[in-house]
Amino acid sequence: MALGSDRSLSRRDNALFFLCVLLSVAMLLRPAFGNRVAGYVRDTVMRPFLWMQERSEQSRATRSAFDRLRAERDSAAHAAQFLSSLRAENQRLRSLLGLEARLPVPYVPAEVLHQSAPTDGRTLILSAGSRAGVKRFDPVISAGGLIGVVRDVDRDRSLAMTWTHPDFRASAFTMPAQVFGIVAPALQLTGSDQLLQLRGVAIRDSVPNGTLVVTSGLGGVYPQGIPVGTVIGQASEETGWERIYIVRPAANPENAEQVLILRTPHDSSVARAFPGDTAP
Amino acid sequence: MISIRADRGRLWAVLALLVVLQFAVRPDLPYPRVAPDFLLLALMLYAIRSRPGVAAVAGFVVGLAVDAVTPARVGAGALAHTVVGYLAAWGRAVFFPDNLLVNGIVIAVGVWIRNAIQLLASGPGVGGLPMELFVWSPLQAVTTAVAAGLVLLLFQRWLDIRLDT
């Protein structure tokens, strides 16, 4: 009897295990279903835990960042002394060229809630959500440069897809040569450096090492001029239709603690930023 | 009966403490990439005291929570934690669970297996798989095993074990 009961328990154990594996595989194979479930869990069960983590991050940031912030404030105050003259000069040059004033980009500061999973860094939980005005596809930057883009938004938190995520893409160009391309993560099975690739560069264009790569503003997600990284070499391209450059990223999502979410004014027209003769 | 209920209550208290450590204390620790994973530690402490089926379900629930906050590839965390929970429960039959070193090694191996499955199921990343598997994951496994040793030493009566160090 005991043996039969043990056997029955063992069968039930195996059945439960295979059911859990099946559900996990279903979520892996159907990302839309998996993301819906994850979003629901994040917004309900995980809400108090994330709140706890957010309070902890804020208190740590307050303690550890005080000296750094004071130094940054002093540097900013020193730089601001020249701001008014630079503004006046910029305005004069813009009026000479017939350009309107630069569009302001409002932003929301947020803490990064890092997790313990090994894939942390491909996505980041940020401590600002729709209540702070964050929307899907808002760009996320740090002091160094581009981090990623907001993928999902809850009431008090948002989820950012960073440049280390396999699905990440951004239109970019080099400065000062203005060679255009698409930035994507350099996915690799071996190696240890976290790098980006500048793909789709025309075969006639060449980019020297050390060139700065910034977002181009094309595509309407990222504003122009956010630093992406620096070119450090060229990758081999088998088909010979394009050049691919290796880019060392300007900012690392795994080390980011505070970020800025740029609130792109999706509903506003950008036509006023262009002079009359080039407007469509 | 009352004793069993009290033991279960103490176990749940330790597990709750580990969950609080994960979300309230872990963010304060330096090097988040290698800081101990208290959530996985809680799962393994629960799993080695449960039947494999129950441990698999517990693993799935913990994995789903991990996927919800790290949704690079939803399902990878659930799969990895399910397998680790199930194996930890089965493993109880083959290792001597009252030895501190053995407990530490089992938990370290659990962390490494979880990371390996989650990384493989999530697809290639920018950091390179060998670096993740042979540098970062072992470091996290060691820190988690050390945390497990401290928890077991502090709460050995609550967890109803006699440690043979």
Interface residues (C-beta under 8 A of the other chain):
Chain A: L9 R12 D13 N14 A15 L16 F17 C20 V21 L23 S24 V25 A26 M27 L28 L29 P31 G34 N35 V37 A38 G39 V41 R42 V45 M46 F49 L50 M52 Q53 R55 S56 E57 R60 L113 H114 Q115 S116 A117 P118 T119 D120 R122 T123 I125 L159 T164 H165 P166 P185 A186 L187 Q188 L189 T190 G191 S192 D193 Q194 L195 L196 E254
Chain B: V19 V20 Q22 F23 A24 V25 R26 P27 D28 P32 R33 A35 D37 F38 L39 L40 R51 P52 G53 V54 A56 V57 G59 F60 G63 L64 A65 V66 D67 A68 V69 T70 P71 A72 R73 V74 G75 A76 G77 A78 L79 T82 V83 Y86 A89 N115 Q118 L119 A121 S122 G123 P124 G125 V126 G127 G128 L129 P130 M131 E132 V135 W136 S137 Q140
